[in-house]
Amino acid sequence: MGILAATLGFAVPVQNLSKPLVAYYEGTAVLLAVEGSNRQLASLGPWVFGPRLQEGKPLDKRFNLYVVIPGKQYRSPVSPEYDHTLIVNALTHENPREWDIFWCLALDPKLREDFHNEKDLIAAAQQSFRPADLFDLEDVPARNVLADEFGVRTLADMRRYRHKDGSLPRLLILPARFAIRATVELAESAPPPAPAQ
């Protein structure tokens, strides 16, 4: 249906919320185990991330969970516009911590990198590109999430993200205004991501 259910989601089917997610930390696969019992879930298209914390505003004390769109880690044959990769910026060593969730939205059609660490994400967000003369919103890889989350329906709606010289960031990092509580640990052998249902 192409609508963000509660706006951000974990990459597991709803019935498997207790199963840890696989994410990347500095290029290494890690297990992200979400905690909580809030009935309000964070989700993205067919993907459910887990229970949201009541305070969704980003806080400096929290760690960061990045949802990179598009990504190659979690894929759905039914809703490919929500394919994504999860990246975290810390390990918790069995101690549950709060995580702010950030959308990492590819704007540059030539940006094809499958990110696996925070450093490369930040570097891509600091790079810019000049849209071609016939550039259209349909050319933006993350256009569906831009439309659903931020109301970007036309190219003119993207002016708030343009630099003074008319260029755009290759990758746009925006707060999802959702937070979760989870542990993140190294996995001896991380299981493959669960398919969307």
C-alpha positions as CSV (number, residue, x, y, z in Angstrom):
1,M,0.0,0.0,0.0
2,G,3.0,2.2,0.2
3,I,2.0,4.0,3.4
4,L,4.2,4.2,6.5
5,A,2.2,2.5,9.2
6,A,3.6,4.1,12.3
7,T,6.5,5.6,10.4
8,L,9.5,3.5,11.2
9,G,9.8,-0.2,11.4
10,F,12.0,-3.0,12.3
11,A,12.9,-5.5,9.7
12,V,11.0,-8.4,11.1
13,P,7.4,-9.6,10.6
14,V,5.0,-8.5,13.3
15,Q,4.7,-11.9,14.8
16,N,8.5,-12.2,15.3
17,L,9.1,-9.1,17.4
18,S,11.0,-11.0,20.0
19,K,13.6,-12.1,17.4
20,P,16.7,-9.9,17.2
21,L,17.3,-7.9,14.1
22,V,20.6,-7.9,12.2
23,A,22.3,-4.5,11.8
24,Y,25.8,-3.3,11.0
25,Y,28.3,-1.7,13.4
26,E,31.5,-0.5,11.7
27,G,31.0,-3.1,8.9
28,T,30.3,-6.0,11.2
29,A,27.0,-7.8,11.6
30,V,25.5,-7.3,15.1
31,L,22.2,-8.4,16.7
32,L,19.8,-5.7,17.8
33,A,17.3,-7.0,20.4
34,V,14.4,-4.5,20.9
35,E,12.7,-4.3,24.3
36,G,9.5,-2.8,25.6
37,S,5.8,-3.5,25.7
38,N,4.3,-0.2,24.3
39,R,1.5,-1.2,21.9
40,Q,2.4,1.6,19.6
41,L,4.8,0.1,17.1
42,A,7.3,1.8,14.8
43,S,7.1,0.5,11.2
44,L,8.1,1.2,7.7
45,G,5.9,-0.3,4.9
46,P,5.9,-4.1,5.6
47,W,8.7,-3.8,8.2
48,V,8.0,-3.6,11.9
49,F,10.8,-2.3,14.2
50,G,9.2,-2.7,17.5
51,P,7.7,-0.8,20.4
52,R,8.3,2.9,20.4
53,L,9.4,4.9,23.5
54,Q,7.0,7.6,24.5
55,E,9.6,10.4,24.1
56,G,10.4,10.3,20.4
57,K,12.3,13.6,20.2
58,P,16.0,13.0,19.6
59,L,18.1,13.2,22.7
60,D,21.9,13.6,22.9
61,K,22.2,10.8,25.5
62,R,20.8,8.2,23.1
63,F,22.7,6.0,20.6
64,N,21.8,6.2,16.9
65,L,20.0,3.6,14.7
66,Y,20.1,4.5,11.0
67,V,17.7,3.2,8.5
68,V,19.3,3.5,5.0
69,I,16.8,3.7,2.1
70,P,17.2,2.2,-0.3
71,G,19.3,-0.6,1.2
72,K,20.1,-4.2,0.3
73,Q,19.9,-5.9,3.7
74,Y,16.1,-6.0,4.2
75,R,14.2,-6.5,1.0
76,S,10.6,-7.1,0.1
77,P,9.4,-8.3,-3.3
78,V,6.0,-6.8,-2.6
79,S,7.3,-3.3,-1.4
80,P,10.8,-2.7,-2.8
81,E,10.4,1.0,-2.2
82,Y,11.0,0.3,1.5
83,D,14.1,-1.9,1.1
84,H,16.7,-0.8,3.7
85,T,19.8,-1.5,5.7
86,L,20.2,-1.0,9.4
87,I,23.3,0.6,10.9
88,V,24.0,1.3,14.6
89,N,26.7,3.5,16.1
90,A,27.5,1.6,19.3
91,L,27.4,-1.7,21.1
92,T,25.6,-2.1,24.4
93,H,27.2,-5.3,25.8
94,E,23.9,-6.7,27.2
95,N,22.9,-3.3,28.7
96,P,19.6,-2.0,27.2
97,R,20.0,1.5,25.9
98,E,17.7,4.0,24.1
99,W,18.2,4.6,20.4
100,D,17.1,7.5,18.3
101,I,16.1,6.4,14.8
102,F,17.2,8.3,11.7
103,W,16.1,8.1,8.1
104,C,19.1,8.1,5.7
105,L,17.5,8.9,2.4
106,A,19.4,8.6,-0.9
107,L,18.6,11.6,-3.1
108,D,21.4,11.1,-5.7
109,P,20.3,8.5,-8.3
110,K,24.0,7.6,-8.7
111,L,24.5,6.8,-5.1
112,R,24.5,3.0,-5.1
113,E,26.7,2.2,-2.2
114,D,25.4,-0.3,0.4
115,F,26.5,1.4,3.6
116,H,27.6,-0.7,6.6
117,N,29.0,2.0,9.0
118,E,28.2,5.4,10.4
119,K,31.3,7.1,9.1
120,D,30.5,6.4,5.5
121,L,26.9,7.6,6.0
122,I,28.1,10.9,7.4
123,A,30.6,11.3,4.6
124,A,27.9,10.7,2.0
125,A,25.6,13.2,3.7
126,Q,28.3,15.9,3.5
127,Q,28.7,15.3,-0.3
128,S,26.4,17.1,-2.7
129,F,25.4,16.6,-6.4
130,R,23.9,18.9,-9.0
131,P,20.6,17.5,-10.4
132,A,20.6,17.0,-14.2
133,D,18.4,19.3,-16.3
134,L,15.7,16.7,-16.6
135,F,15.9,15.6,-13.0
136,D,12.5,14.7,-11.5
137,L,11.2,13.4,-8.2
138,E,10.9,10.0,-9.8
139,D,14.7,10.0,-10.1
140,V,15.1,10.2,-6.3
141,P,15.8,6.6,-4.9
142,A,14.1,7.4,-1.5
143,R,11.1,9.3,-3.0
144,N,8.4,7.2,-1.3
145,V,9.7,7.8,2.2
146,L,10.2,11.5,1.4
147,A,6.6,11.7,0.3
148,D,5.1,9.6,3.2
149,E,7.2,11.1,6.0
150,F,8.0,14.6,4.9
151,G,5.2,15.5,2.4
152,V,7.6,15.8,-0.6
153,R,5.3,15.3,-3.6
154,T,7.0,17.5,-6.2
155,L,10.5,18.7,-7.0
156,A,9.6,22.1,-5.7
157,D,8.9,20.5,-2.2
158,M,12.6,19.5,-2.1
159,R,13.8,23.2,-2.0
160,R,14.2,23.0,1.8
161,Y,17.0,20.4,1.3
162,R,18.8,22.4,-1.5
163,H,22.1,24.1,-0.8
164,K,22.5,27.8,-1.7
165,D,24.3,26.8,-4.9
166,G,21.3,24.7,-6.0
167,S,23.0,21.3,-5.2
168,L,21.4,18.6,-3.1
169,P,23.0,16.3,-0.5
170,R,23.7,12.9,-1.9
171,L,22.3,11.4,1.3
172,L,19.8,13.1,3.5
173,I,19.8,12.2,7.2
174,L,16.7,13.2,9.1
175,P,15.3,12.2,12.5
176,A,12.4,9.8,12.4
177,R,11.2,11.2,15.7
178,F,11.0,7.7,17.0
179,A,13.1,6.0,19.7
180,I,13.4,2.4,20.8
181,R,15.1,0.6,23.7
182,A,17.4,-2.3,22.7
183,T,20.6,-4.1,23.2
184,V,23.2,-4.5,20.4
185,E,25.8,-7.2,20.6
186,L,28.3,-8.8,18.3
187,A,26.9,-11.9,16.7
188,E,29.1,-15.0,16.3
189,S,27.0,-15.9,13.3
190,A,24.3,-13.4,12.6
191,P,21.2,-15.0,11.0
192,P,20.0,-13.6,7.6
193,P,17.3,-10.9,7.8
194,A,13.7,-12.3,7.9
195,P,11.7,-11.7,4.7
196,A,8.9,-9.2,4.8
197,Q,5.4,-10.7,4.8
